[in-house]
Amino acid sequence: MESYELFSALFNALNAKNAEEKCSQVQRIWQNFQSFRLEHNSITLPLKTPTFANFCPIVPPHKVPQGKYLKTDLNVAHLLHSIAHIEFSAIDLALDCAYRFRNLPLNFYRDWVEVANEEVKHFLALHSLLRILGFKYGDFGVHSLLFDSMQNCNILLDRIALVPRGMEAVGLDVNPFLCSKVQKSFHPMKDEILNVLAMILQDEISHVSKGNTWFHFVCEKEKISPQNRALKYFEILKAYRFSFPKANAQLNINARLQAGFSVEELKMLEDTIFLSQNPK
């Protein structure tokens, strides 16, 4: 490692020029986490462009190929590429959370570096499947929605609500939808894809659970009472105009409960999704 100061190392990983460099830097940070010192008073620099802008064409979200029908290798590659992009973006979301917010317990930084390391594992597994099909990350257009959301959310409680308890929690809901889609296909790589999706789901439950822990930690510091936290959570989502994709017709109740969502929050989420998808 060039630096054993954690925030410098995190910033270097965030600004890596290619996917291989970013993944290897994250793995080294996690492997050597106990050796890092934390200089909480060091300057927090803005992250101007995402790594993927160096090699991925950035297009409007509706232009990203999704692999709607899994009939050909190209269809499957489109699906794998879109999921790989989410996982690659999630690496930066975790790194930036550890980099941007200072003077927190050591476990906060350990948790988000661990999340980044697991997102690397997801990305590499998906990229390996892409390569088997003759493609690589960067071959298709991607959106910058996750990066843009990260840049626009620099308040810790909001970030935790919006990212692990918002965007990543949506992944818990969408995962069964994707598995069903793959299961119905006749592609020879079906089982390999399903295995990777199962691995991602289990890790993402842990990631959302970490978000749940730190959401309540910050609420405690800010003296937001337990009975008011569900309402605060929804106030934050509304403030950032958080919306659910169409694939979220149904919440993954079991996974969300495992990750620490309350029954009250789940009821409010179900009502929110129903009303947004079935307006009067």
Disulfide bonds with the S-S distance in Angstrom:
none
